[in-house]
Amino acid sequence: MLRRLLRPPPHSARGPAVVVDCVIVGAGQAGLAMAQGLQQAGLSYRLLEAQAQSGGSWAAYYDSLSLFSPARYSALPGLDFPGDPDAYPSRDQVVRYLHDYAEHFGLQVLTGQRVLRVTRQEAALFQVDTAGGERLQARTLVVASGAFAEPYMPELPGLSAFKGQVLHSRDYRSPAPFTGQRVLVVGGANSAVQIAFELAASSHVTLASRRKIRFLPQRVLGRDFHFWLRLSGLDRTRWLSDQSTPVLDDGRYRRALTSGLLQRRPMFEQITPDGVRWSDGSPEAVDVLLFATGFRPRLPYLSSLQATDGQGRLRQQQGIGTAEPGLYFIGFPRQRNFASATLRGVGPDAAHVLRHLQGYLLARGTMA
């Protein structure tokens, strides 16, 4: 446990609330980057984390997960990722780095503080109430609870009657429990292909996706894909998305498909009690349905604010709330560019939000 991870002292919701310049909800990579910027700017903040430690969702991902970007492109502001800059950090290395980042800058993370609701108070303050009974008031609010809080499970015909095991990639850890089983992985992006590939070594695996798997080489002319993105300026656009295909590949995944080790089929027509029925009418028995179908934001605590539209989309422009003055977002997919939800993208986005936040406070005469 980090020395700097703090649990707030008992606080009565009926007592006077603490007023700070900013409350940040979520202490994953986005929240940590934002807190570091606020601290460097001399602004007061509280960084709230629902879990027992900082680091966001990383500790809950599957064991073999590694970054698709090298360490040199995967650091937060002010602290390089340790080790070989051309290596691809593992899940555990990312978790350790995020913990070390909070400690290195002395960021005060208030853990075990799940936010229940945020409301507007007089004097344009946000009031933040937590499940632990903490009540804070803030001049600004940064939503950094991330886009990976709620696993997305598509509603497919027959799913409720399926007799086998159904799980989301969030609940997958390793291939060992599935040895010898017939596993159908649903999805076509990086995580789906990576999970299907490692399962195929000890299980019969089929990958079902709506579109053919598209690949991009992990390295081009000896340089990682992300080097060329940065050189070309594509990393500052929304033309690509880290949440979808194409799949970055060093050759192993394409070989697995062409060799037959891993089979890919177009999306099935229906789920049956014992498996699936393909579009040509043929049945296939399946023991496990594993959905690698992504995540959605979970923001019920913002229900009293004008934070989302009727379709649940964030009301924001490049991280700046468009319907609630003083409300900001960081760490959501394609917020400013295709890397906004990644380790390499949250730093520049935090700097952009910080500049606007400082201007907001200055215009209201609340910043020295």
N, C-alpha and C positions, 0 to 999 in steps of 0.2 A: 504494500500500500504506500502511496506517495506521502511524503511528509506534508506536502502542500494541499492535499485533498482534505477539505474541511467539511464537517457537518455543523450547520448553524446551531447556535444555542436555542433552547426552547423559547418559543415566541407566541404570545397570545394574539389571535387574530383580532381581538378587541383593543389591543394596545396600539400605540402610534406606529405607523409604518415607516420603514427606512426609505428615504428618497435618494435615488442615485441617478447619474446621468443616463445609464443604460442597463437594462436587464437583457441577458443573452439566454435563450432557451436552447439547451443542448450543448454538451461539451465534447462533441466529436471533433473531427478535423476542422470543420467550418467554425464552430464555436471557439475553439482554441486560437485559431488564426485571428478571429475578431477580437477576442480578449487581449491578445498580445498587442494588437494595434491600438486599442483603447488605453491600455496601460502605458504604452510608449507616448501616447498623446496627453497623458496626465488626466484622463477622465475617469470618474468613478463608475464602477460596474459591479454587477453580480452575475456569475456564471452558474446556471442551474443545470444539474444533470439528474435524470430520473434513476439511472443505474448506480451501482455501488462504487463505480470508478469511472474516470473519464475515458474517452476513446471511441465513443459512439458504438456502431454496430460491428466493428472489426472483430472483436473477440468471439462473436457468434457465428462467423462464417466458417465454411468447411475447411478441414485441416490442410488440404493441399493448395489452397488458394494462394496465388502470388500475384503481384501487380503486373499489369501489362505495360507499364512504363518503367524505365530504369531508375535507380536511386537518384541519379543526378537531376531528374525531372520530377521527383516525388517528395520534395521537402516543403515544409511550411516556412513562412518568413522568419529569417534570422537564425536558422539552425539547419545545417546540412544533414542529409540522411547519412548515417555512418556506413562504413564498409566500402566495397567496390562500387564506384559510381555507375558502372555499366551493368551491374547485377540487377536482377529483378527481385525485390524484397518479398519475403514470405508474409503470410498473415501475422505470425507471431512477431516478426521483426517490425511490422507496422504498429502493432499494439504496443510494443516496447518503446518505439520511437515517440508515439503520442504521449505516453506516460512521461518519458524523459523530457519532452517538450514542455509540458505543464510545469514540471519541476525546475527545469532550466530557467524559465522566466518567472518562477514564483507565482504562477497563476492560481488564484484561489477558487477552486472548483467546489461548489456546494453540492455534494453528492446526496443521493436518496431524496431528491426534491423534485418529484413529478409535478408539473404544472397542471392544475385543475382548470383554471380559467384566467383569462385576461379581460379586464373591463376598462372603460374610459372613466376617469374621474375629473373633477373640476380642475382648472388650471392646466388642462391639456395633459394630465399625467395618465400613465398606464398603471393600473393596479394589478399585481400578479399574486395569485393565491396558489399555494402548493398543497399537495396531499399531506405533507408533514406539518401543516398549520402555519407555515411561514407566509407573511404578507409583506410585499415590497411595493414601492411606488417608484416609477422611473419616468424620466422625461422622454426617453426613446426605448424602443423594444426591437431587438434583433432576433428573428426566428431562425434558428440554426439546428432544429431538431431533425432535419434531413429528409431525403426522399426515400429512405430505405426502412422506414418504420413499419409499414403495413405490407405484408406479402400479397401480391396480386394473384388470385386464383380465378381464372375465367369460368363463367357458368357454361358448362358443356352438357349436352343431353346425355342422360344416363349416369352421370357421375355419382349421384346419391345412391344408386343401386349397386355400384361396384363393390365386390366382395373382398378385393385385395387391399393392399396398403396404399394410401394416398398421402403424399407429403410434398411440401414446397422445398425448394433449394435451401431456404433458411434453416430447415430442420435436418438437412443432410450434413454429415460430418466426414465419413470415410466409406470406402466400398466394402469393408469387411462384413457388415450385417446383411449384405445382399448377394453374397457368394452363391453362385449356382442358380440364382433366380432370373426370371424373365422381367426385365425392367424396360419401361417405356418412358423416355425422357421427352418432355414437351417443351419446345423452345428452340430458338435458332441463333442466339447471341453467344457471347464469349463464355459465360458461365455454363450454359446448357451444353456446349460442345466440350468444355473442359471436364465437366462432371461425367458426361457420357463416355468420354475417352477413358477415364480412369476406371469406371465401372466395367468397361468392356474387357478388361484383363481377367476378370473372374466371374462375369455374368453375361447372360445373353441380352444385348442392349440394342434397342431401336430408338432412333432419334426422329421425332415427328415435328415438323415445322411447316408453317404456311408458305414459306418461300424457300427456295434452294439456299443452302449455306454459301455465303460469299466470303472469300478470304482476302486478307491483305498480308503481305509478307512482314514478319516482325522486324527484319533487317533488310535494308536496301543499300547496295554498294558498301557493305560493312558498317553501316550506321543504322541505329534504331529508327523505327518509323517516326517516333516523336521528334527526333532531330530534324527530319524533313518537314514535319508540321510546323515547327518553330521557324525554320529557315524560310519557308514559303509564306508564313503568316496565316495559314489555315487554322492554327490553334486559337486564333482570335476571332473566329467566325462561328456561326451556328450550322454550318453546312454538314457537319458530322455530328454523331452522338455517341457518347461512351455507353449508352444504355441499349444499343442495338447492334445489328450487324453493320459492316463486315467484321469477321472474326480475325484477330491478329494471330498469325500462325508462323512457327519456325519450320513448318513442313510436316510435323508429326500428325496433325489432325487431318490434313488432306490425304496423307498416306493411309490413315486408318479407314477413311471412307472408301478410297479406291481399292484397297486390299480386301475389303469385306469384313475387317475386324469390327467395324462400326457401320451399321446400316442406317441410312436416312430415308424416310418416306414422307410424302406429302401428308398433310394433316388428315387424321382419320375422320370418318363421318359421324360415328357415335361410339359412346362407351357402353359396353354390355356388362352384365354381372361378372363375367369371367375374363373380360379383356376389352378389345375394341373391334369395330367393324370398319374396314378401310373403304375408301370411296368406290372401289370396284366391287364391293359387296363381300369380299373375303374376310373371314373372322381371324383374329389372332388372340391366343390366350396370353394373359399378362398377369404377373404377380404383383408388380409395383408400378404405380403411376407417379412419376416424379416431375413436378411442375417447376421449370426454371423460367418463369414467366414474368420476372421482375417484381418491382415494389411500387408502392404509391405513398405519397406523404400522408401523415396522420396528424391532423391539426384541430382536433375537437375543442381545444382550449381557446381557439380564436373565434368561436361561434358567435360571440356578441359583437365582434368587430367586422368591418367590411374588408375582410382579408382575402376572400375568394369570391368568384362569380357563381352563377347558377350551375355551371358544369364542374365546379370544384377547382377551377384553375386559379392560380395565385394572381391577385391584382397587384402586379408589380411590373416595373420597367427597369431592367438591369439591376435588380435587387432593391429598388426604391419603391415602397408602397405607393400606389397611385390613388387610393381611396381613403387612406388613414395617415395623416401627417405624423411623422416620427416613427412609422413602422417600416422595418427593413427585413430583407430575406437574404440568406447566404447558404450556399451548399446545395442548391436545387439544380436539376439537370437543365442545361442550356440557358441558364439564367442570364449570362452575358455571352458565353461561347460554349463550345461543345465540351470543355473541360471543367465547367463550373461545379460539378458534383464530385470532383476528384481531388486528391491530395495536391496535385500540381496546379489546380485551378482556383482553389479557395483563397489563396494568398492574394493574388491580384484583385479578386472580387471583394475581399475584405477591405483592401486599400481604397477601392472605389466607393464602397458603402461608407467607410469612415470619413472620407472627404465630404460627402453629402451630409452625414450626421453632424459633423462639426459645424458646417454651414447652417444647418437647421437650428442647432443650439445657439449659435452666435446671433442669428437673426431674431431670436426670441429673448436675447439678453440673459441667457442662462449659462453662458460659458465665459470664463475669464479671458 
